[in-house]
Amino acid sequence: MAEKLEDLNLPLTVVTRIVKEALPSGVSVSKEARTGLAKAASVFVLYVTSAATNIVKNKKREALTGQDVIDAMKDIEFDRFVEPLGEALEHYKTMASARKSASMKKKDEQEDAEVIEDD
């Protein structure tokens, strides 16, 4: 658990990057606004995490999953974000699976090369 409340805040640089990507070019955001957005985003993440944790506890499980987060979004009535979040989760799973497959293939190729060298 975090020692100080500030430890729970999202990094300002990450929030700034997200905000800049969302705004049209030429629009600037004051430091005060960036700080406010970072704090609001941190509160939102904690709120969703709390709702997802309740789902996990009610199902008598210990691990929080992406589906728990989606279910939490429904529970806290952020329904309009459920579909895009589900799509992002599926995209993440696809990318993670592809990375794992590529890693396994590379490992197998390295093992094959070692066997050839030993002969």
C-alpha positions in Angstrom: 0.0 0.0 0.0 1.1 3.6 -0.6 2.8 5.4 2.3 1.5 8.8 1.3 -1.6 9.9 -0.5 0.6 11.5 -3.2 2.1 8.1 -4.0 -1.3 7.1 -5.5 -1.3 9.9 -8.1 -0.6 9.1 -11.7 2.6 10.5 -13.1 2.1 14.1 -14.4 4.2 13.4 -17.5 1.9 10.5 -18.5 -1.2 12.5 -18.0 0.3 15.4 -19.9 1.1 13.2 -22.9 -2.4 11.8 -22.9 -4.0 15.3 -22.7 -1.7 16.6 -25.5 -2.7 13.7 -27.8 -6.4 14.4 -27.2 -6.2 18.1 -27.9 -6.0 19.8 -31.3 -2.6 21.1 -32.2 -1.9 24.6 -31.0 -3.9 24.2 -27.8 -1.9 24.5 -24.6 -2.8 23.4 -21.1 -1.7 25.2 -18.0 0.3 23.5 -15.3 -2.6 24.0 -12.9 -5.0 22.2 -15.4 -2.5 19.4 -16.0 -2.2 18.9 -12.2 -6.0 18.9 -11.8 -6.4 16.4 -14.6 -3.8 14.1 -13.1 -5.5 14.2 -9.7 -8.9 13.6 -11.3 -7.5 10.7 -13.3 -5.9 9.2 -10.2 -9.2 9.4 -8.3 -11.0 7.8 -11.2 -8.5 4.9 -11.4 -8.9 4.4 -7.6 -12.7 4.5 -7.9 -12.7 1.9 -10.7 -10.2 -0.2 -8.9 -12.3 -0.2 -5.7 -15.4 -1.2 -7.7 -13.5 -4.0 -9.5 -12.0 -5.2 -6.2 -15.6 -5.5 -4.8 -16.5 -7.7 -7.8 -13.4 -9.9 -7.1 -14.3 -10.2 -3.4 -17.9 -11.1 -4.2 -16.7 -13.8 -6.5 -14.4 -15.1 -3.8 -11.3 -14.7 -6.0 -7.9 -13.0 -5.3 -6.9 -11.8 -8.8 -8.4 -8.8 -10.5 -8.8 -9.3 -14.2 -9.5 -7.0 -17.2 -13.1 -8.4 -17.3 -13.5 -7.3 -13.7 -12.6 -3.8 -14.7 -15.1 -3.9 -17.5 -17.8 -5.2 -15.1 -16.9 -2.4 -12.6 -17.4 0.2 -15.4 -20.9 -1.2 -15.8 -21.5 -1.2 -12.1 -20.5 2.5 -11.7 -22.6 3.4 -14.7 -19.9 4.2 -17.2 -21.6 2.1 -19.8 -20.5 4.2 -22.8 -16.9 3.2 -22.1 -17.6 -0.5 -21.8 -17.4 -1.3 -25.5 -14.3 0.6 -26.3 -12.6 -0.8 -23.2 -13.6 -4.3 -24.2 -12.1 -3.7 -27.6 -8.9 -2.4 -26.1 -8.7 -5.4 -23.8 -9.1 -7.8 -26.7 -6.4 -5.8 -28.7 -4.1 -6.0 -25.7 -4.7 -9.8 -25.4 -4.0 -10.3 -29.1 -0.8 -8.3 -28.9 0.4 -10.0 -25.8 -0.3 -13.4 -27.3 1.6 -12.4 -30.5 4.6 -11.2 -28.4 4.6 -14.4 -26.4 4.5 -16.5 -29.6 7.3 -14.5 -31.1 9.4 -14.9 -27.9 8.8 -18.7 -27.8 9.7 -19.0 -31.5 12.9 -17.1 -30.9 13.7 -19.2 -27.9 13.1 -22.4 -29.9 15.3 -21.1 -32.7 18.1 -20.4 -30.2 17.8 -23.8 -28.7 17.9 -25.4 -32.2 21.1 -23.4 -33.0 22.7 -24.5 -29.8 21.9 -28.2 -30.6 23.5 -27.8 -34.1 26.6 -26.2 -32.6 27.0 -29.1 -30.1 27.0 -31.7 -32.9 
